[in-house]
Amino acid sequence: MQPGKNEAEDRRRVTTWHPRALSKAEFHAVLREKRLSLSDAAFLWGVSTATACRLAANPARPAHWLFALAALPRLQATELRALRAERKRLQQSAQVTSRPEAQAAAVPSIELHESIACHALCGLAEEGDADGYLKGMRGIGADVEYLVCFPAGEDWFTSALFDHYFYATGRILAPEERR
């Protein structure tokens, strides 16, 4: 018996049931086919939108996320409205129960020129857009505001609004990447 021959056979058997790797665009296309947004998927999986965004962007994501993606249902319009209403209700109840100081602390510490992604539709970007960055900050404590820049423009957001619409990816943009 040749060494390594069984390994090759095992790999061939795995590929018959193992999902193929998906690009970020293909990942999002599957969600669109199911009429779901990335935030919807995150809610159904019980992970943050930031985690779902990282999963979508990583073509080397673990296979169990591809199985989870395939298992997501294709919801009808009424089911989708109910899902989004429940997401909104849970989000609002979390905001009501938290103190204002806790809301300000909920925004992660971010740095100037850090890459910003959008997880809720706002005037600058749509859900899933990840081509923004933090252009400026002003204020102190609970009164900090963030200047967010996307291709569509830039605007100031309070800590609470920043947390509602955006999250930082952790990558600092090089000067030539900034608009």
N, C-alpha and C positions, 0 to 999 in steps of 0.2 A: 504494500500500500504506500502510495506517495504521500509525503508530508504536505499538508496544506490542501490536499484534494477535498477532504471533507468540509473544510472551511468554505471553499468555493461553492460546493453544493449547498451548504447551509445558507450562504448569501443569496443564491438563486431562489431557494425556497422562500426566504423572507421577502424577497421583492414581489412575489405573487400576491401578497396581502398587505405589504407595507405601503403606506401612501407615498407618492412621489413628493419631493421637495417643491414648495411653491414660492415664487417670488412675492415681493410685497404687493405688486399689482394683482397677481393671481389671487392672493389671500383676500384682498379687498373685493375682487370680482366675485368670489364665492359668497362673501357677505352680501353684496348687492343682489346676487341671484336669490338669496334668502330674504331679501328686503330688510336686512338688519344693518345698523350702523355699528361701528367699532364699540361705541359706548353701550349699545344694546348687548353685544356679545360679551363685553366685560361684565355687565350686570348679570347675565345668565350664567357666566362662569364663576361669578363671585370673586373677581379680581378687579383691581383698579383699572381705569381707562389707560393710565400710563403703562401698566403692565401689558395690557392688550396691544397697545401701540408698539411697544418693544417687540412683542411676539410677531406682530404683522410685519415689522421691518426686518426681522431676522430670518433669512432663508435657511439657516441651520438650526431652526427652532426644534425642540424635542418632538418626536413623532406623536406623543400623546396629545399635543395641541392640534395637530392635523386631524386626529380622530375626533377631538372635541369640536373642531370647526365643521367637520363633515356631519356630526350629530346634531348641530343646531337646526331647529325647525324652520321651515318657510312659513312665516306667520301671515295670516289674512289681515286686512286693514284694521278690523275691529280688535283683533288680538294684539296687533302692533300698538294701537292707541292705548290699550289696557296696560301693556308692558311699559310704555313710556310714562303713562300716568303713575304707575307704581314706582318707577325710578324717581320721578319728580317728587312724589309724596315722601319717599324715604329720604331723599336729599333735603327737602324742606324740614322734615322732622329733625334731622341731624343738625341743621342750622339753627332751629329754634331752641334746641336743648343745649347748645353750646354757648358759652359766655363770649362777649365781644373780644376779650383778650385772647381766648382760645382760638377764635376765628383768625385773628391776625397771626397767631403762632402756627396755624395750619399751613400757611404758605411756606414751602420749603425755603431754606436759605439758598438764594440764587445769586449769581454773579453777573456783572455787566457783560454783555455780548454772549450770554449763554443761550443756546438754542431753545426755542419755545415751540411747543406743539399745542394745537387746539383740540379740546375734547367736548366742546359744546358750541353750537352755532352762535357767532357773534358778528358784529359789523365788520371786523377785519378779516376773518377767516371762517372756514367751514369745519365741521367736525372731521378730524383726521388730518387736517393740514399740519405739516410739521416743518414749515419753512420760515418760521418767525424767529425773532431773537429779542432779548431784553436790551433795549437801547439806553434806558436811564432809570434812575430811582430818585425819589424825593420824599421828604418827610421823615418822621421818626416814630418808633413804636407802632401802635395800632393805626397811626395815620400815614403809614408808608404807602406810596403810590408807585406803580411800575409803568414805564413807557415801553409798550410792546410794539414791535415793528414787524409787519408782514408785507408781502408784495402789494397788497391792496391799500396799504397806508399804515399809519401809526396812531396810537392813542394812549392816554393815561388810564390806568385801572387801579381802583382801590385794592387792598389786600384781599378782601372778600370776593370781589369780582374777578380778580386774577385767578384765585383758587377755583372759582366757578367755571371759568372759560378755558384756562390754560394749565399747562404743567411744564416744568423745566426738564430737559432731556439729559443734562449733565455735560453736554459737549459745548466747549467755548469756541465760537466762530473765529476764524482767522480774519484779519482786517479786510482781505479781498473778498470775503464771503458776505460782508455787511453791506447794506444798501445805504 
